C-alpha cells in the first residue's frame, strides 16, 4: 500500500478493495496496534494515547520539521452532500467566500483526532468529513451533511471500508471511505430533543457504538450500538434508570431521572479480554440546582462497564455523586495493565473534571486510589474511596467559593499513559468559581438559574502522576496566566521513543521528555491547539499530527 | 415588575456600551497596572430604553433553539461556555435591537474570524431566540454577569477581617482606592473581585484579557528590560516597557533570567484559604461603602 499513497487518486479502486477487511473491525488488531496506523479515535481500544513507535526519540525530536499543512474548508462547492434541511437551520448553499476551489476563510475548527489507515487521514468537523492524503496533506474528498450546525465533532469511526460520523442533529451517517459517498444515515433521536451529537463512533467487532451528547437537560441521554452494515439498532443503554430499575432509588422519581442529561459522549474504551466497554457519563441536570433531584443521581458522572454485545451493565463507579458543579465524567477512561501490591491487575485510570485522579479495578469497578491532582475543596473521601460531596459547597444565594470551576481541573481532551514510564499524564488547571443559586430557583430546567463567577487561579500544568498512587512525579507549570482552561487543553500523546507531545496556552506544539518533563522541541502554530496529537508511520517515516484551529499539521524527521 | 424592567433596560445599556467598547481596536500598548478587563465592568450609564414585553411561550421556544444550536459554544446559560464562546447576555447584537433583525442578520453569516459558523434561521425562530436571550439578560438585572447575588455576610465581621486576619488593609484603603466601591459594582462583581480582581467572571482569556503582570528580564550581557507582561511561554515573552515599546524576547531554559511579579499575588495567596464566611463578610462590608 505504501507505494500507493503518492498516487492516491489512481490507486483508489484498488485501495478500496484492499481496505475491505483491513480496517478497524478486529479488536485484537486495534488492541495490539503496531502504531503503523491510527485506526480508532483513541489510537487503540485502551485509551492510553500511547504509541509503540520509536523513530522520533528524546535524542532526535529537536530535528522535527513540517511535512505539510492541511486546512479545512466549509465550502460545499465540489463536496459530496447528504442530509437535508431540517430543524432550525437551513443549510447555507456554500461556505462564505467559497467557490472555485479557492481559499475559503473560516474553515471549521478541527477538534477531531484524525484516523490514519493505509495512507489516508479521515477527520471531521460538525457536518463535515474530510479524507486527506497522509503523504501530501492534499484533500481527497469532502463530505458535507446539510443540517443544523454545532461546533464540535470528535471524529469518525472506521469499519472495513466504511466510515461512521455523528451529525449535530443526531444522525449517524455511513460513508464509503474510498469515495466519501453516503451509504446510509439513521437519526437516533429527533431534532426536537435537547441533544446534539459530537462523539466519534467507536467500532467493536460488529458494533458501531455512539453516545449522544447534549447537556441542556429535558431529555434522556444514551449510548447506542448499531449494526455496521444496516445501521439498525442492536441495543441502547440509557444513562438514567426507568421506574423500578436499579439506580432509580437515587432519584426522587423516574420522571426527574429521565429528563436529566448524563450524556455519554466521550468515545468509550474497551477490554477485549473481559469483553467490557468503558463508558463515561455527563452531569445531571438541572446542572447547578440539585434541589429537584435529591440523591446520587445514577448513572450520571460515572463510568459504567457494558457488555458490547448486549448493552448490559457489569458494574459502575460514580466519580461525582449528586453533582451540582457541571463536573461531568466524560473524560477518557484509560485502561492500564499494571501491578498493584505486586499482583498483575487490570486497571482503569481517570483524571476527573472534579480535580481527583481515580484508579479502579476494571474487572470489578473496585476503587483503589482517589487523590486530588488539582485544587479541590468540595469533597470528603469516604472509607471505601468514594467521594462524598460537601453540601455546603453547592451554589448559594450569597455565593460559594469552589475549587475547581465548572470547566474543571481536566476535561474531555485525552490524557496519556506510558507503560515505559508508568506515568499518567494530564493537562490540569487549578481554577475556582463563586457559584450562585437563588434560594428559590424558578427555572427547574437546564442550568437551573444557577450561575458562577469564574475566578483564579487559572494555573495550568502538565502533570505526570504515578498511576498507582496518583502522586505527582513531575509537573510543568505553564507560565502564562489566564488563557488556558481545561476544555481547551490540547490532549497528550506519549510514544515508545520516550517523547510526550502536547502544547501550551500560547499555541506551541511541544515535545517533552516523558520521563522528566524537559522540553525537547516546539513549534508555534499560530492558533490555540484544538485536538489531541496522534502519530503513525508512512513510507518508513513517523509522522506526528496536531490541529490548531482550521489547520492540521504533520511533522516528521526529514 | 416595572422596577425590574427599568433595571433590565439599564443592564442592556451597560452591556451595549461595554461590548461596543470591546469591539474597538485593542488599546496599544497595554495599560500598565490595570488588571485585564478591568474596564469592562465599570461602564456606568443607568439609563436605557424600555424593552418590549416578554412572551413566555417565545422564551420557551427560544430556550429549545438555544440548547440545540448555541449552547455548545455559549454555554447552557448563554454566558460564554467552556468552548470560549462570547457571553450573549452582554452582546449588543442580542440586546440592542427590539426587532431581533440584527440578530437574524448576524446569524446568516456568523463570525468566521472568531470561528462562529452561520446559523441562518427563519425570522420567527430568530425572534424566539432573541426573546430567550433577553430573558436571561433580564434575569440578571443585578448585573455582574447576570448573577443575582444576595448579601448574606456580617459587615462588622467583614470590617474586622479587612483590617485584621484578611490583611486587606495592607494594600487597600476604604477611603482611598476602595472609596465608594459598594456603589461601583454589582454584588457578584464585587465579591468576585474580592477573591481575585482579574478577568470579568467569565472563562479565563475571555474578552481578550492580557497578562498584566510585571516582568524583569536580565540578558546574559547584563542588560535589563522591565515592563508589563503581554504574554509569556516557555519559549518567548512579550512585554511593553515604560516607554511604550513592545519587545519580544526568546527564552531558552533558564536563559535569560526572567522574574515575573504578580501585583495580585496577595489575592492568589489568600484565595485558597478564604472561607465562604469571610468572603461573605468582606462583601457585606464593602457593599456599605457607597
Boltz contact constraints between the chains, C-beta under 6 A:
constraints:
  - contact:
      token1: [A, 88]
      token2: [B, 65]
      max_distance: 6.0
  - contact:
      token1: [A, 88]
      token2: [B, 69]
      max_distance: 6.0
  - contact:
      token1: [A, 88]
      token2: [B, 121]
      max_distance: 6.0
  - contact:
      token1: [A, 88]
      token2: [B, 125]
      max_distance: 6.0
  - contact:
      token1: [A, 89]
      token2: [B, 119]
      max_distance: 6.0
  - contact:
      token1: [A, 89]
      token2: [B, 121]
      max_distance: 6.0
  - contact:
      token1: [A, 90]
      token2: [B, 120]
      max_distance: 6.0
  - contact:
      token1: [A, 92]
      token2: [B, 118]
      max_distance: 6.0
  - contact:
      token1: [A, 96]
      token2: [B, 112]
      max_distance: 6.0
  - contact:
      token1: [A, 105]
      token2: [B, 112]
      max_distance: 6.0
  - contact:
      token1: [A, 106]
      token2: [B, 112]
      max_distance: 6.0
  - contact:
      token1: [A, 109]
      token2: [B, 115]
      max_distance: 6.0
  - contact:
      token1: [A, 149]
      token2: [B, 117]
      max_distance: 6.0
  - contact:
      token1: [A, 149]
      token2: [B, 119]
      max_distance: 6.0
  - contact:
      token1: [A, 150]
      token2: [B, 72]
      max_distance: 6.0
  - contact:
      token1: [A, 151]
      token2: [B, 72]
      max_distance: 6.0
  - contact:
      token1: [A, 151]
      token2: [B, 73]
      max_distance: 6.0
  - contact:
      token1: [A, 194]
      token2: [B, 67]
      max_distance: 6.0
  - contact:
      token1: [A, 216]
      token2: [B, 67]
      max_distance: 6.0
  - contact:
      token1: [A, 216]
      token2: [B, 71]
      max_distance: 6.0
  - contact:
      token1: [A, 216]
      token2: [B, 76]
      max_distance: 6.0
  - contact:
      token1: [A, 397]
      token2: [B, 150]
      max_distance: 6.0
  - contact:
      token1: [A, 398]
      token2: [B, 150]
      max_distance: 6.0
  - contact:
      token1: [A, 398]
      token2: [B, 152]
      max_distance: 6.0
  - contact:
      token1: [A, 398]
      token2: [B, 280]
      max_distance: 6.0
  - contact:
      token1: [A, 399]
      token2: [B, 149]
      max_distance: 6.0
  - contact:
      token1: [A, 399]
      token2: [B, 191]
      max_distance: 6.0
  - contact:
      token1: [A, 400]
      token2: [B, 276]
      max_distance: 6.0
  - contact:
      token1: [A, 401]
      token2: [B, 276]
      max_distance: 6.0
  - contact:
      token1: [A, 401]
      token2: [B, 279]
      max_distance: 6.0
  - contact:
      token1: [A, 407]
      token2: [B, 82]
      max_distance: 6.0
  - contact:
      token1: [A, 434]
      token2: [B, 192]
      max_distance: 6.0
  - contact:
      token1: [A, 436]
      token2: [B, 147]
      max_distance: 6.0
  - contact:
      token1: [A, 436]
      token2: [B, 149]
      max_distance: 6.0
  - contact:
      token1: [A, 446]
      token2: [B, 76]
      max_distance: 6.0
  - contact:
      token1: [A, 447]
      token2: [B, 76]
      max_distance: 6.0
  - contact:
      token1: [A, 447]
      token2: [B, 77]
      max_distance: 6.0
  - contact:
      token1: [A, 451]
      token2: [B, 77]
      max_distance: 6.0
  - contact:
      token1: [A, 451]
      token2: [B, 147]
      max_distance: 6.0
  - contact:
      token1: [A, 453]
      token2: [B, 188]
      max_distance: 6.0
  - contact:
      token1: [A, 453]
      token2: [B, 192]
      max_distance: 6.0
  - contact:
      token1: [A, 453]
      token2: [B, 201]
      max_distance: 6.0
  - contact:
      token1: [A, 454]
      token2: [B, 201]
      max_distance: 6.0
  - contact:
      token1: [A, 454]
      token2: [B, 202]
      max_distance: 6.0
  - contact:
      token1: [A, 454]
      token2: [B, 203]
      max_distance: 6.0
  - contact:
      token1: [A, 455]
      token2: [B, 192]
      max_distance: 6.0
  - contact:
      token1: [A, 455]
      token2: [B, 195]
      max_distance: 6.0
  - contact:
      token1: [A, 455]
      token2: [B, 196]
      max_distance: 6.0
  - contact:
      token1: [A, 456]
      token2: [B, 196]
      max_distance: 6.0
  - contact:
      token1: [A, 457]
      token2: [B, 268]
      max_distance: 6.0
  - contact:
      token1: [A, 458]
      token2: [B, 204]
      max_distance: 6.0
  - contact:
      token1: [A, 479]
      token2: [B, 232]
      max_distance: 6.0
  - contact:
      token1: [A, 480]
      token2: [B, 232]
      max_distance: 6.0
  - contact:
      token1: [A, 481]
      token2: [B, 211]
      max_distance: 6.0
  - contact:
      token1: [A, 482]
      token2: [B, 204]
      max_distance: 6.0
  - contact:
      token1: [A, 482]
      token2: [B, 205]
      max_distance: 6.0
  - contact:
      token1: [A, 482]
      token2: [B, 209]
      max_distance: 6.0
  - contact:
      token1: [A, 483]
      token2: [B, 205]
      max_distance: 6.0
  - contact:
      token1: [A, 485]
      token2: [B, 203]
      max_distance: 6.0
  - contact:
      token1: [A, 485]
      token2: [B, 204]
      max_distance: 6.0
  - contact:
      token1: [A, 487]
      token2: [B, 82]
      max_distance: 6.0
  - contact:
      token1: [A, 504]
      token2: [B, 233]
      max_distance: 6.0
  - contact:
      token1: [A, 506]
      token2: [B, 233]
      max_distance: 6.0
  - contact:
      token1: [A, 508]
      token2: [B, 233]
      max_distance: 6.0
  - contact:
      token1: [A, 519]
      token2: [B, 234]
      max_distance: 6.0
  - contact:
      token1: [A, 522]
      token2: [B, 235]
      max_distance: 6.0
